Amino acid sequence: MRKIKLIWNFRGPDAKQIAQHHETHLKEFAKTNKAEDWFTGVTEISDMYTMAYMVVKEENMNEFREALRPHRGQVYSQD
């Protein structure tokens, strides 16, 4: 089963802290909505650019995308 990585981009001097805070809300949303087989994370690209993400099953992607409005998405690969 394919998984989709929903991504939110944050830029600026506070990008890392904002992304970490956003990840907290993503976790709360998933738990409140009793989502299955998901996980979140934060990736710091540079001092001024950090991404928060949530990986979900492809079958649940539309529901999460509509509710959470990610900036972009991609097929998740563990490579």
N, C-alpha and C positions, 0 to 999 in steps of 0.2 A: 504494500500500500504506500502510495506516495505521500510525502509530507510537504507542507508549504511553510516557508519562513516569511512571516509578516514583519516588516521593518519600519522603524521610526527613526529618522535622522535628527540629531541635535547638534547645533554648531554654536561656537562662541566659547568664552572662557569658563562658563558654567555648564558646558555640554555634558560632562561626565556625571555631575550631580543630578542634573535634570533627567538624564537617561536612567540612572539608578532609581530615581523617584518614580519615573514612568513604569519601570519594570514592576515596582510594588503594586501599582494599579492594575497592570496586566495580570499578575498573579491573583489579585482579589477578584477580578472579573471572571477568570477561569474557574475559581473555586465557587463563586456565587452561582455561576451558570452550570455547575457540575460537569464541566468539560472533561473529556477523557483523552489520555495519551497526548499530553502537551508539555512543553517546557519553555522557559524564558531565559534570556541572558542579556548581557551588555558587552559590546565590543568597542574598545577605545581605539580609534583609527589614528588620531593625533591629539595634541593638547587642545585643539579647537574643534574636534569632530568625534562624536561618539554615537553609536547606534544602540538602540534597545530593540529586542526582537522577541517574537513568540513563534514557536513551531507547532503547527496543528496538523491534524489529518486533513487530506485534501477534501474529503467529504464534508468537513466542518468549516472549510475556508470561507465560503460565502457568508455564513452567519457571523463569523468573527470580523471579516472585512467590513461588513455593513455596520456593525456595532462599534468597532474600534477605529476605523478610518486610518489604516496604516499609510505611510508615505509611498511604500512600494512593497512588492513581494517577489519571491523567487522559489523555485523548486529547491527543497532542502536536500543537501547531500552531506554525508558525514565525512567525506574526504578532506 
